[in-house]
Amino acid sequence: MSDPIITVIIPTFNAATTIVRAIRSVQKQTFSSWEIIIINDCSSDSTYDCVSKEVEKDSRITCINLNKNLGQSNGRNIGIKLALGEWIAILDADDAFTNNRLEVLYKLAIETNSDMVADNIAYFDEFAGEIVANAMKDNDSIQEWTLEKHLKNDRLDKPFKWGLLQPLIKKSFLNSSSIHYRTQFRMAEDSLFYLELLTVGAKAFITSMPMYIYTTSIGKKSGKNSGHSTSVYKVEDHLEIFSFFENKYLNKISPTIKKLLDSCRKDAITSDQAIRVRSSLFTAMKLLIINPYIFKYQYISIIKYCKRKLGIY
């Protein structure tokens, strides 16, 4: 049997309720030359049992069980090293592909002679059981993915951040560039990975077709928490990413990119402050409903502060 063209890597941790859905979405692909490598990151639930049953039924699936929890970036790097495919696709254990995703992306990669191609994202509400929105407009367009565009579109003030893209990547480019997921970061590591690839010359394109089905932490229709994401955003994590990138590629980035990085830093700080103010306002309003008399004397200053910060008056 010849090696597969695409290797789909699924890092998983305590994903017993979603991992089979992810696997099925690959098995249903219209593109047939693939393999799946599942990195079981020392799960404590029944993930191993669920995956073992799938491995027994389908020889194209391999599972690597880690004895210690190493984090998602380590899992992805391990999968990339073991991959037999010419191309790498990452699939989170609580997400899925549309049936034509690998076929469309592979065709796009060949036609554009790219090192990396990505698609639009469809937001999936787990409790509503349906796709409720797309991250970007589905206008049947293809655009070039450049370093400058990435920095302009991976900002906290954007409704969709390009760091959430899940591209198909040529393995030979990863090998020749020696770029890998930076394991010292557990937040925004995807965005850093793409920044590095684009900086060292990756040719990349994005199609507006929504083919990656992303399970949102809070359902946009149901309003319920999926419980799959345990990440807690910290502005410091984003700032560390920018500092690492700038220090490593100081001699490769242009003044324009340097200016964009500075702008991204300011945006991260400003957006974080706005989030904190909104959170304070929300807390104050809850207290007003619960006990308006105590609120009147103890929390009126919070309301004034929040309104001032939000520009209400």
C-alpha positions in Angstrom: 0.0 0.0 0.0 1.4 3.4 -1.0 1.8 6.2 1.6 -1.2 8.5 2.1 -1.2 12.0 0.6 -2.7 13.7 3.7 -2.1 12.9 7.3 -4.8 14.2 9.7 -3.5 14.7 13.2 -5.9 14.8 16.1 -4.4 15.7 19.4 -6.9 14.6 22.1 -7.3 15.0 25.9 -10.5 13.7 27.6 -12.5 13.9 24.4 -14.5 10.7 24.8 -17.8 12.4 23.9 -16.5 14.0 20.7 -13.5 12.0 19.3 -15.7 9.6 17.3 -17.4 12.5 15.5 -14.1 13.9 14.5 -12.9 10.5 13.2 -16.1 10.0 11.2 -15.8 13.3 9.5 -12.4 12.2 8.1 -13.7 8.8 7.1 -16.5 10.4 5.1 -14.1 12.5 3.0 -14.5 12.5 -0.7 -10.7 12.5 -0.8 -9.6 8.9 -0.1 -5.8 9.1 0.4 -5.4 9.9 4.0 -4.3 8.5 7.4 -5.3 9.6 10.9 -2.8 9.9 13.8 -4.4 10.4 17.1 -2.3 11.7 20.0 -4.0 10.7 23.2 -2.4 13.1 25.7 -2.8 11.0 28.8 -6.6 11.2 28.9 -8.2 10.3 32.2 -11.7 9.5 30.7 -12.7 6.8 28.3 -11.0 8.4 25.3 -8.5 5.5 24.9 -11.3 2.9 24.8 -13.2 4.9 22.2 -10.2 5.3 20.0 -9.0 1.7 20.4 -12.3 0.5 18.9 -11.9 2.8 15.9 -8.3 1.6 15.4 -9.4 -2.0 15.3 -12.0 -1.3 12.6 -9.9 1.0 10.4 -6.2 0.3 9.6 -5.8 3.9 8.4 -6.0 5.1 12.0 -3.1 5.1 14.4 -3.2 6.0 18.1 -0.2 7.2 20.1 -0.8 7.1 23.9 1.3 9.4 25.9 2.1 8.5 29.5 2.3 12.1 30.5 0.2 15.1 29.6 2.4 17.2 27.3 -0.1 19.7 25.9 -1.5 20.2 22.4 1.6 21.7 20.8 3.7 18.7 21.8 1.0 16.4 20.5 0.9 18.1 17.2 4.7 18.0 16.8 4.8 14.3 17.6 2.1 13.7 15.0 4.0 15.7 12.3 7.1 13.6 12.9 5.3 10.4 12.5 3.2 11.5 9.5 3.5 9.5 6.3 1.5 12.1 4.3 2.9 14.8 2.0 0.5 17.2 3.6 -0.6 17.8 7.2 -4.0 18.7 8.5 -4.8 19.4 12.1 -8.2 18.5 13.5 -9.1 19.3 17.1 -10.9 16.4 18.9 -14.1 18.4 19.4 -14.3 19.7 15.8 -15.0 18.1 12.4 -14.5 18.5 8.6 -17.2 18.8 6.0 -17.1 15.8 3.6 -15.3 17.7 0.8 -12.7 19.6 2.8 -9.6 17.6 2.1 -10.4 17.3 -1.6 -11.0 21.1 -2.0 -8.0 22.2 0.0 -5.6 19.7 -1.7 -6.8 20.9 -5.1 -6.3 24.5 -4.1 -2.8 23.8 -2.8 -1.8 22.1 -6.1 -3.4 24.8 -8.4 -1.8 27.6 -6.5 1.5 25.8 -5.8 1.2 26.7 -2.2 2.9 25.5 1.0 -0.2 26.2 3.1 -3.9 26.6 2.3 -6.8 27.3 4.7 -10.5 27.7 4.6 -13.4 29.5 6.3 -14.7 28.2 9.6 -18.3 27.2 10.3 -19.4 27.7 13.9 -21.1 24.6 15.4 -23.4 24.8 18.4 -23.1 21.4 20.1 -26.3 21.7 22.1 -28.4 23.0 19.1 -26.7 20.4 17.0 -26.2 22.7 14.0 -23.9 25.1 12.2 -25.1 28.6 13.2 -22.7 30.9 11.4 -19.5 31.3 9.4 -16.5 33.1 10.6 -16.0 35.0 7.3 -18.3 35.8 4.4 -18.8 32.8 2.1 -18.4 34.8 -1.2 -16.7 32.1 -3.2 -13.4 33.9 -3.1 -9.7 33.0 -2.7 -7.2 35.5 -1.2 -3.5 35.4 -0.6 -2.5 34.8 3.0 0.5 37.1 3.8 2.3 38.0 7.0 0.9 41.6 6.8 -2.6 40.3 6.3 -2.3 37.9 9.2 -1.2 40.6 11.6 -4.0 42.8 10.5 -6.6 40.1 10.9 -5.4 38.3 14.0 -6.3 41.1 16.5 -8.6 41.0 19.5 -10.8 43.7 18.1 -11.6 41.5 15.1 -14.8 39.3 15.1 -12.7 36.5 13.7 -9.0 36.0 14.3 -6.9 34.3 11.7 -5.0 32.5 14.4 -8.0 30.1 14.5 -7.5 29.0 10.9 -6.6 25.3 10.5 -4.6 25.0 7.3 -3.4 22.1 5.2 0.4 22.4 5.3 3.1 20.8 3.1 5.2 18.6 5.2 8.4 19.1 3.1 8.1 22.9 3.9 7.9 22.2 7.6 11.0 19.9 7.4 13.0 22.4 5.3 12.1 25.4 7.4 12.4 23.5 10.8 9.3 25.4 12.0 7.3 23.6 14.7 4.7 24.4 17.3 6.4 26.2 20.2 5.7 24.1 23.2 6.5 26.8 25.8 3.2 28.5 24.8 -0.2 27.1 25.5 -2.2 30.1 24.2 -2.0 31.7 20.7 0.5 29.1 19.7 -1.3 28.5 16.4 -0.9 32.2 15.4 2.8 32.1 16.2 3.2 29.0 14.1 1.6 30.7 11.1 3.6 33.9 11.7 6.8 31.9 11.6 5.8 30.0 8.5 4.8 33.1 6.6 8.0 34.9 7.7 10.3 32.2 6.3 8.5 32.3 2.9 5.5 30.0 3.0 3.2 30.7 0.0 -0.4 30.6 1.3 -4.0 31.1 0.3 -7.4 31.1 2.0 -10.7 30.1 0.5 -13.9 31.5 1.8 -15.6 28.1 1.6 -16.5 27.1 5.2 -15.3 23.5 5.6 -13.8 23.4 9.1 -16.5 22.8 11.6 -15.5 24.6 14.9 -17.4 23.8 18.1 -17.7 27.0 19.9 -17.2 27.0 23.7 -20.5 28.9 24.1 -23.3 28.0 21.7 -24.2 31.0 19.6 -27.8 29.7 19.4 -28.3 27.6 22.6 -26.1 29.9 24.8 -24.8 26.7 26.6 -21.2 26.0 27.5 -19.8 23.0 25.6 -17.3 22.4 28.4 -14.6 21.3 25.9 -12.4 24.4 26.2 -10.5 25.0 29.5 -8.3 27.7 28.2 -8.3 31.0 30.1 -7.3 34.0 28.0 -4.5 36.2 29.4 -3.3 39.3 27.6 0.2 38.4 28.8 0.2 35.3 26.7 -0.4 37.3 23.5 2.3 39.8 24.4 4.8 37.0 25.0 4.0 35.6 21.5 4.7 39.0 19.9 8.0 39.4 21.9 9.2 35.9 21.0 8.4 36.4 17.3 10.0 39.8 17.1 13.2 38.8 18.9 13.6 35.7 16.7 13.0 37.3 13.4 14.3 40.8 14.1 16.5 40.7 11.0 13.8 39.3 8.7 10.8 41.6 9.4 10.3 44.9 7.6 9.5 48.3 9.3 5.9 47.8 8.2 5.7 44.5 10.0 7.4 46.0 13.1 4.8 48.8 13.1 2.0 46.2 12.9 3.4 44.2 15.8 3.5 47.4 17.9 -0.1 48.1 16.9 -1.1 44.5 17.8 0.4 44.9 21.3 -1.5 48.1 21.9 -4.7 46.5 20.6 -4.2 43.5 22.9 -3.8 45.7 26.0 -6.7 48.0 25.0 -9.0 45.1 24.3 -8.1 43.4 27.5 -8.9 46.6 29.5 -12.3 46.9 27.7 -13.1 43.3 28.5 -12.3 43.9 32.2 -14.5 47.0 32.3 -17.4 45.2 30.7 -17.0 42.3 33.2 -17.1 44.8 36.0 -20.2 46.5 34.6 -21.9 43.1 34.2 -21.1 42.2 37.8 -22.4 45.5 39.0 -25.7 45.1 37.1 -26.1 41.6 38.6 -25.6 43.0 42.1 -28.2 45.7 41.3 -30.8 43.1 40.5 -29.9 40.9 43.6 -29.8 43.7 46.2 -30.5 47.2 44.9 -30.2 48.8 48.3 -26.7 47.6 49.1 -25.7 48.4 45.5 -26.9 52.0 45.8 -24.3 52.7 48.5 -21.5 50.3 47.7 -21.4 49.9 44.0 -22.5 53.2 42.4 -18.8 54.1 41.9 -18.3 50.9 39.8 -21.2 51.9 37.5 -19.8 55.4 37.0 -16.3 54.0 36.4 -17.5 51.4 33.9 -19.7 53.9 32.0 -16.8 56.4 31.7 -14.5 53.6 30.4 -17.1 52.4 27.9 -17.8 56.0 26.7 -21.5 55.8 27.7 -21.2 59.3 29.2 
